[in-house]
Amino acid sequence: MMATEREKMTAGGPYNQFDEELIARRVYIRQQLEEINHITDNDDRNSRFKALIADTGDDFFVETDFKFDYGFNLHLGDHFYANYDVKMLDSAPITIGDHAYIGPNVGFYTPIHPIDPKQRDADVELCAPITIGHSLWVGGGAVILPGVTLGNNVVVGAGAVVTKSFGDNVVIAGNPARVIKTVD
């Protein structure tokens, strides 16, 4: 049986980003988020966000203007907090462990557009998962790029651009991000 574009996408293989099923899901999510992001009651807003996400822990709180593409590739642990304007482009899975604190205007981006213009012009897209351990703090305006894995007890400085993976117990900052301190 031939894999669907969704299956190819989630597995990280080349896929057609303009597949009808994928477009329909993005439109549905966009419509839902437009409504949900205007809800002022925190409990109502967050329960509606959770209903669109593959899985989350019980303690889940997200401020308004939370955006994502699909929801079915988001796996967010317990004690998850995201400030205003967090964006998660979840073509591939984004997995974040327990005790995550995400600052405002942070982006998690899994899509990879080909460098080769012929592939790009053919609407071929790839993606790579983002996997993050427990006890994460991401400062405002940081960007986590496709294929990045971060260990446990990681702090990402404000405005950092994380282009590669890092292990446990580090503070990373800069563009591109680098270790500036270890955590005891």
Secondary structure, 3 states (H helix, E strand, C coil): CCCCHHHHHHCCCCEECCCHHHHHHHHHHHHHHHHHCCCCCHHHHHHHHHHHCCEECCCEEECCCCEECCCCCEEECCCEEECCCCEEECCCCEEECCCEEECCCCEEECEECCCCHHHHHCCEEEECCEEECCCEEECCCCEECCCCEECCCEEECCCCEECCCECCCEEEECCCCEEEEECC
